[in-house]
Amino acid sequence: MTERKIRILVAKPGLDGHDRGAKVVARALRDAGFEVIYTGLHQTPDMIASAAIQEDVDAVGLSIMSGAHNTLFPAVIQALRARGADDIVVFGGGIIPDDDIVRLKEAGVKGVFTPGTPLKSIIDWVHEHVAA
């Protein structure tokens, strides 16, 4: 019997229309052997939480470039908790100032990756922090 692959939902919350980074990370995760679902642009926190539950994912990876990370990342975590899915690991990346990383982690974001992070570092982090 084979072990189930880790399932990751990659999402773009809010009005941010820049998705190249999210697509690059999604492809790298897929190529590393994870099952990846990409939701596309302009997702609300509730849409992301609903998709995460419907897809039975182990983690949600959020990507944001608009500066709304302090609002949207915690809102996704709250939407997951409201649905009883607080076991889903949330991580994210994008243009996030160092000062905001501490605040995001206090809000429950388990990992934060900024531009220039090697894809292998993200893959290794998922292997270490997310279980199927």
Secondary structure, 3 states (H helix, E strand, C coil): CCCCCCEEEEECECCCCCCHHHHHHHHHHHHCCCEEEECCCCECHHHHHHHHHHCCCCEEEEEECCCCHHHHHHHHHHHHHHCCCCCCEEEEEECCCHHHHHHHHHCCCCEEECCCCCHHHHHHHHHHHCCC
